[in-house]
Amino acid sequence: MAKLWRPFNNNSQHGDVIAHLTTTTANMAASMAKLWRPVYAMRGLVLFRPPGGHRSKRSWTGFAAGGLFGAWTARNWWEERGKHLAQEADTEVHSELHLTLYQYKTCPFCSKVRAFLDYHNLPYKVVEVNPLMRKEIRFSTYRKVPIVLTEGTARLQLNDSAFISSVLKSYMISAEKDLEKITSYYPEIESTDARGKAMMTRSNKYHVMRAEGPLPPDDVIKTEVEWRKWVDNHLVHLISPNVYRTPKEALASFDYIVREGKFGRWEGLAAKYVGAAAMYLISKRLKKRHNMRDDVRQDLYSAANEWLVAVGKKRPFLGGDDPNLADLEVFGVFRVMEGLQAFDDVLTRTKLGPWYHRMHAAIEAGVGVHWEGFERT
Ligand SMILES: N[C@@H](CCC(=O)N[C@@H](CS)C(=O)NCC(=O)O)C(=O)O
């Protein structure tokens, strides 16, 4: 059975991408299209508690049913608690940064961050967030995932996938190792989202800061930045319309999301059917919003091909002999579709496979630590 908490090399799991995608897509779609209402309705459902009818002397049936329900709930709670404690123990990791990643496992932005952390062999603890209640991130006014907390050399909260990778990469290659100073190179600025709604973001978030050492050539930096932006501004938008393309695919996607995500039993059941129906409809709107073709797969194939052209035939990765941040982020996004029809179709209809498998292997080997000049511990 799939583990909810997977601190190391969790990227290779088959359904990883799908769950991420589903949740992320659902979330993105909902916030963008103001269509998140089915989920809010579900949050309401989750909060609903049946009245204490079972306490009535007149209703023994109600009492028995209530008792059974209570026992069942307690058993579930106990099971969940046991699982949680075991996972906590698993994730007892030590690094100077003491990173904790708050995520939805199937969210593409979270998958991007995991790809980064795993490739660079940075140990981290994972907290899977319940997408309905989001209790796990109650401490934060920023209500999205991924969030990374650093509790080692500095206590910081890093929001936004691109910002997280850029900050941590800058930290890894810096001699000074001053995380706070590094984040100050990414000042918060007001921006607008895909719908034109005001939001806070970080300037320079697609850039790695290099205080010392030789700078890579301009075109190398430019290409990496350009493709990282492409991931956030183009590639992620293709996910929902593709994984919720038909009712059957929407159901398969939500089945995966629920299986891999953190849902209670009833929540999961409701999420699967309500979520699949909602996202099937929402994805049609998203398709229009992002000017996608009627056959949305064509846009996904085009994106894969565009990326492969950028990588070229002469090098294994866009970054050259080793993946750069764009490679990791493109991989992170495609990974959330793994196990779904959309992913199988991409592998069959394009030549993405070899690059994708090289990425898997590179991440599993954690070669980043090596090529950055760090000693593997
Ligand atoms: N720009 C952000 C986007 C993060 C994002 O949209 N996350 C979604 C999940 S995929 C989210 O948390 N949505 C809010 C919600 O769940 O209510 C990033 O790159 O991290």
The ligand as a MOL file (V3000), in Angstrom:
LIG
                    3D

  0  0  0     0  0            999 V3000
M  V30 BEGIN CTAB
M  V30 COUNTS 20 19 0 0 0
M  V30 BEGIN ATOM
M  V30 1 N 2.4640 29.4480 -7.3670 0
M  V30 2 C 2.2780 28.4370 -6.3730 0
M  V30 3 C 0.9590 27.7010 -6.6590 0
M  V30 4 C 0.5950 26.7300 -5.5490 0
M  V30 5 C -0.8420 26.2220 -5.6900 0
M  V30 6 O -1.6550 26.7520 -6.4510 0
M  V30 7 N -1.1370 25.1950 -4.9180 0
M  V30 8 C -2.4840 24.6380 -4.8810 0
M  V30 9 C -2.4060 23.1350 -4.8210 0
M  V30 10 S -1.7590 22.4790 -6.2800 0
M  V30 11 C -3.1950 25.0650 -3.6050 0
M  V30 12 O -2.6450 24.9270 -2.5420 0
M  V30 13 N -4.4340 25.5930 -3.7150 0
M  V30 14 C -5.2180 26.0610 -2.5820 0
M  V30 15 C -6.1430 25.0710 -1.9240 0
M  V30 16 O -5.8910 23.8930 -1.8600 0
M  V30 17 O -7.1550 25.5000 -1.3980 0
M  V30 18 C 3.4760 27.4980 -6.3630 0
M  V30 19 O 4.1980 27.4270 -7.3710 0
M  V30 20 O 3.7490 26.8600 -5.3290 0
M  V30 END ATOM
M  V30 BEGIN BOND
M  V30 1 1 1 2
M  V30 2 1 2 3
M  V30 3 1 2 18
M  V30 4 1 3 4
M  V30 5 1 4 5
M  V30 6 2 5 6
M  V30 7 1 5 7
M  V30 8 1 7 8
M  V30 9 1 8 9
M  V30 10 1 8 11
M  V30 11 1 9 10
M  V30 12 2 11 12
M  V30 13 1 11 13
M  V30 14 1 13 14
M  V30 15 1 14 15
M  V30 16 2 15 16
M  V30 17 1 15 17
M  V30 18 2 18 19
M  V30 19 1 18 20
M  V30 END BOND
M  V30 END CTAB
M  END
